Amino acid sequence: MSNPVYCALDTTDTAEAVRLARQLSGLVGGFKLGLEFHTANGAAGIRAVAETGMPIFLDLKFHDIPNTVAGAIRAAVPLAPALTTLHAIGGAEMIKAAVDSAADAAAKHGVARPKILAVTVLTSMGQAELPTIGVEGSVLDQVKRLAALAISAGADGIVCSPHEVDHLRMLLGPDALLVIPGIRPAWAAANDQKRILTPREAMEKGASYLVIGRPITAAADPAEAARKIMEELA
């Protein structure tokens, strides 16, 4: 099977991120770099990790007025990320502006267009938190509502909890990418993720890609941890 695992390099240290990326190159499917890393190191840090030749998931969760998000996507495309994210709550106009900007910038720079993924409800949030931000109904209702909106506006896929994968696969069909954080192997701690499944369970439910961080990067032997996860998936 092709490797569906994006390893989250949750560090602000470029040297550490590059060290881990070199150690894990070929053992995972790519690397996720997020807000902390980008804020600390900018485009130069992203390029340093990308020099390993592995795909990059640039997880910056854009959320602003459509013109600003389009500009941010335009600035990110030269880094050639395979995947990037925005918040579905930003609305259809914002999402469409991001998708159009990604296509235009990719053609201009001669790189593949990054897949645009919409974040629905953060996996750190559970049912109890939704009313505090003015959302009535269940987590699943909100996820499905925002996922349908994002896909109809042109997004390539959704970032969602593993517990929503089967519901979204039924709702969105076989072509939508479903990218799943909150993944913990049976032998790893849950940490701050409240809605989790094992890698094998998530793939069986219809996940496209899995995002796994600390079970790999905090292991005594990260390469061996990555191998164990692939053995579990096989």
C-alpha positions in Angstrom: 0.0 0.0 0.0 1.1 3.6 -0.5 2.0 5.3 2.8 -0.9 7.4 4.0 0.9 8.9 7.1 1.8 12.5 7.3 4.1 12.9 10.3 3.5 16.1 12.3 6.8 17.8 13.0 5.6 19.8 16.0 8.7 21.8 16.8 9.9 25.4 16.3 13.5 24.3 15.7 14.4 24.0 12.0 17.4 21.8 12.7 15.3 19.4 14.8 12.6 19.3 12.1 15.2 18.5 9.4 16.8 15.9 11.5 13.5 14.1 12.1 12.6 14.5 8.4 15.8 12.9 7.3 15.4 10.1 9.8 11.8 9.4 8.7 12.2 10.0 5.0 10.7 7.0 3.1 9.1 5.6 6.3 6.2 8.1 6.3 4.2 9.6 3.4 5.1 13.2 4.1 5.5 15.8 6.8 3.0 18.2 8.3 4.3 21.7 9.3 1.9 24.0 11.2 1.5 27.4 12.7 4.2 27.2 15.3 6.9 26.1 12.9 5.9 28.6 10.2 5.7 31.5 12.7 9.2 30.7 14.0 10.9 29.9 10.7 8.8 31.2 7.8 9.3 30.0 4.2 13.0 29.2 4.7 12.1 26.6 7.4 9.5 25.0 5.1 12.0 24.8 2.3 14.6 23.3 4.5 12.3 20.4 5.4 11.0 20.1 1.8 14.6 19.5 0.7 14.2 15.9 1.9 12.1 15.4 -1.2 9.0 14.3 0.8 5.5 15.9 0.4 4.7 18.7 2.7 1.3 19.3 4.4 1.3 23.1 5.2 -1.3 23.3 7.9 -1.8 27.0 8.5 -5.7 27.0 8.7 -6.3 30.2 6.9 -9.4 32.2 8.0 -9.9 35.8 6.9 -11.7 37.8 4.3 -11.6 36.2 0.8 -9.0 38.5 -0.7 -6.6 38.1 2.2 -6.9 34.3 2.1 -6.4 34.3 -1.6 -3.2 36.3 -1.1 -2.0 34.0 1.6 -2.5 30.9 -0.6 -0.8 32.7 -3.5 2.2 33.3 -1.2 2.3 29.7 -0.1 2.1 28.0 -3.5 5.8 28.6 -4.5 6.7 26.4 -1.5 4.9 23.5 -3.4 2.9 22.1 -0.5 0.9 19.0 -1.4 -1.8 19.9 1.0 -2.9 23.1 2.8 -5.7 24.1 5.1 -8.3 26.7 5.7 -11.3 27.0 8.1 -14.6 26.0 6.5 -16.3 28.5 8.9 -14.8 31.3 6.7 -17.6 30.5 4.2 -18.1 29.6 0.5 -16.7 32.8 -1.0 -13.5 32.5 1.0 -13.0 28.9 0.1 -13.6 29.5 -3.6 -11.2 32.4 -3.6 -8.5 30.1 -2.1 -9.1 27.4 -4.6 -9.0 29.8 -7.6 -5.9 31.5 -6.2 -4.1 28.1 -5.7 -4.8 27.1 -9.3 -3.6 30.5 -10.8 -0.4 30.5 -8.7 0.4 26.9 -9.4 0.2 27.5 -13.1 2.3 30.7 -12.8 5.1 28.9 -10.8 4.9 25.6 -12.7 4.1 23.5 -9.6 1.3 21.2 -8.7 -1.7 22.9 -7.2 -1.9 22.1 -3.5 -5.0 20.3 -2.4 -7.2 22.6 -0.4 -8.5 21.0 2.8 -11.2 22.5 5.0 -11.1 22.3 8.8 -14.6 21.8 10.3 -14.5 21.3 14.1 -11.1 21.0 15.7 -10.4 17.6 17.1 -9.5 19.1 20.5 -13.1 20.2 20.8 -15.8 18.0 22.2 -19.6 18.3 22.5 -19.4 20.3 25.7 -17.4 23.1 24.0 -19.8 23.8 21.1 -22.4 25.8 23.0 -19.7 28.0 24.3 -19.0 29.2 20.8 -22.6 29.6 19.8 -23.1 26.3 18.0 -26.2 24.3 18.7 -26.7 20.6 17.8 -24.1 17.8 17.8 -20.5 17.9 16.7 -21.4 15.6 13.8 -24.1 17.9 12.6 -21.7 20.9 12.5 -19.0 18.8 10.8 -21.4 17.6 8.1 -22.8 21.1 7.5 -19.4 22.7 7.1 -18.0 19.8 5.1 -20.8 20.0 2.6 -20.3 23.7 2.3 -16.6 23.4 1.7 -16.8 20.7 -1.0 -19.6 22.6 -2.8 -17.3 25.7 -2.8 -14.4 23.7 -4.5 -12.3 22.4 -1.6 -10.6 19.0 -2.3 -11.3 17.5 1.1 -11.9 17.8 4.8 -9.8 17.6 7.9 -11.9 15.8 10.5 -12.0 13.5 13.5 -11.7 9.8 12.8 -15.1 9.3 14.3 -16.6 11.3 11.5 -14.9 9.6 8.6 -17.5 7.0 7.7 -20.3 9.7 7.9 -18.4 12.1 5.7 -17.4 9.4 3.2 -21.1 8.6 2.8 -22.0 12.3 2.5 -19.2 13.4 0.2 -18.6 10.3 -1.9 -15.4 8.5 -2.9 -13.4 11.4 -4.3 -13.2 13.8 -1.4 -10.0 13.6 0.6 -10.5 12.9 4.2 -7.4 13.8 6.3 -7.5 12.7 9.8 -5.6 14.0 12.9 -6.3 12.6 16.3 -4.8 9.3 15.4 -3.1 7.3 18.1 -1.7 3.7 17.8 -3.0 1.4 20.5 0.3 1.7 22.3 0.4 5.5 22.4 -1.0 8.1 24.8 -4.1 10.2 23.8 -2.5 13.5 24.9 -4.8 16.5 24.2 -6.9 14.8 21.4 -10.4 13.9 22.6 -11.8 12.1 19.6 -9.3 9.5 18.5 -9.0 6.1 16.8 -6.1 3.8 15.8 -4.5 4.1 12.4 -6.1 0.9 11.2 -9.5 1.8 12.4 -9.4 5.2 10.7 -8.3 3.7 7.4 -11.0 1.1 7.5 -13.6 3.9 8.0 -12.5 5.6 4.8 -9.6 8.0 5.7 -7.4 9.2 2.8 -4.4 10.4 4.9 -3.5 10.1 8.6 -1.7 12.8 10.6 0.4 11.3 13.4 2.8 13.4 15.5 4.0 12.5 19.0 3.6 8.7 18.8 6.4 9.0 16.2 8.4 12.1 17.0 8.4 11.5 20.8 9.3 7.9 20.6 12.7 6.7 21.7 13.2 5.5 18.1 11.0 7.5 15.7 11.9 5.4 12.7 10.9 2.2 14.5 7.6 3.8 15.6 6.9 4.7 12.0 7.6 1.2 10.9 5.3 -0.2 13.7 2.5 2.0 12.4 2.9 0.8 8.8 2.9 -2.8 10.1 -0.4 -2.1 11.9 -1.9 -0.7 8.7 -0.7 -3.7 6.7 
